[in-house]
Amino acid sequence: MALGLTLTLAILRIPNIAHAEYVTIGAYVSFTLINYGGLQLWQVIVPSFLTGGAIAIVSYYTVFKPLKKRGASMFILMVASFALALIFRYIIYTIAGIGNWGLGVKPKIVTNAMFRLYGVYITDILLMALPTSVIAMTALYLFIMRTRTGKQMRAVAEDQDLAVASGINPEKIAVITLMISGGLASVAGSFWVIFTHAHPDVGLEALLRMIAASALGGFYSYPGTVAGAIIVSFSENTIMDVLNRGFGLSLALKPLMPMAIIILVLITRPAGLSGIVLRRKRTLQAEGE
């Protein structure tokens, strides 16, 4: 989920708060296709990806691109994305009300425990979700680092004016970036709903986690965001579990962990993990000289 937020910010310079709503959309796409279309979880991955990507592209051309043409600052773009997120959320509330889905629905998928690891039951859905996440992250990394289009995306992220002067089409890069970011967020929502429920605030619940992971990565770093997501997940689960067992700290405070991470990173190290890497590289270069 956080990777799409980072890509949109790094390449398009759009702090897209509405990115979280693509997660909600993916959750409802999964629920609808499984419960009403009779599909299996693996069969909804592609439709979910295409739906999230398409909505992200439409959002760009109807909201963000006109604002950027007017010279809107990143702050204005962020405010616009917040308004767009509210529009998406209340549209979903309306649809959920019409469908009589209440405040939470769940796809009709039976999860089976495959084995037990350190007291935790590992289900078949988890065994599917983890490899899918690893494959998606690896494929995206190779795409960005090894392909011609990926190199063009990095060029636009570094300097759009210079990239345009070099013959790179920024509109094509924008569409590809939005398709990837929106699609990945939607697929994440499709898996998320299997473990919880689909409701209009799914994306809102995920938003702080995404921002925390992206902040840890320095907001612009792909590897940093991946590392940040692992740290946020570890903090929310393992560390909170230790604090609960050792000091009786309520697990209801888990949502505070991403907020604490965001504040700590912004105060102590605004460049995040990527700043540490860059400083280390400069030190090594200085020592080599």
C-alpha positions, 0 to 999 in steps of 0.5 A: 500500500505504501509503495504506491503513495511513495511512487506518486509523491516521488515521480508526480510530486503529488501527496495523494491522501486519496490513495488510501481510498483505493485500498477500500475500493479494492476491498469492495471489488474483492467482496463483490466478485467473490460473493456475487461473481463466484470468483476465487481470491486469486481470480480477483487480483487482476480485476482489482488491479485494473479497477484501482489503477483506472480510478487513480488515472481518472482522479489524476486527469480530473483533479490533479492535472488541472491543478498542476496546470494552474501552478498549484503547490504541493500543499494545495494538491494535498488538500485537494487529495483530502477532499477527493478522499472524502468524496470517494468515502461517501460514495462508498458509504452510499453504495454500501447503504444501497446494498444493505451491507451495513458497516462491514461485510466479508467475502465468502472464503473459507480459510484453512490452517495449514500449520502452526508456527510459534503458537500462530496458525498459518492459513492458506490465505496467508501463504498466498498473500505473502508470496504475492506481496514479495513477487509484486515488490520484486517485480516492481523493483526490477521494472523500475531499475532495469527496464527502459520505462522504469529508467524514464520514471526515475528520470522524471522523478529526478528532474522532469524538465530535463526528462522532457528535454531528453524526449521523455513523455511525462504523460505516459510516465504519469499514466504508468505510475498511477496504474501501478500505484492505484492497482497495488493499493487496490490489490492490497485491499483485496487481501486485507478484506479477507482478514478483516471486513470490507467497510467504507473506512478501510482505507482510513485505517490503513492511511497512517500505516502507509504514511508511517512506512513512507516517512521511514523511507524518506517519502521518496525511496522505494527500498526505504518504503519497503523497509519502513513497512516492515518496521511499522508492521513489526512495531504494531504487532511484535512490539505491541504484543511484548508490551502487552504481555510484559507491561499490560499495555492495551492492544487497543493502543496499536493504532498509536504506533504509526502516529508515534513513528511519524512524529519521531521520524519527522522530528529526529530524521526527516530524510528517513532511512534513505537519508542514512544511506545517502549520508553513508555513501557520501562518507565513503566517497569522501574517504575514497577521495 
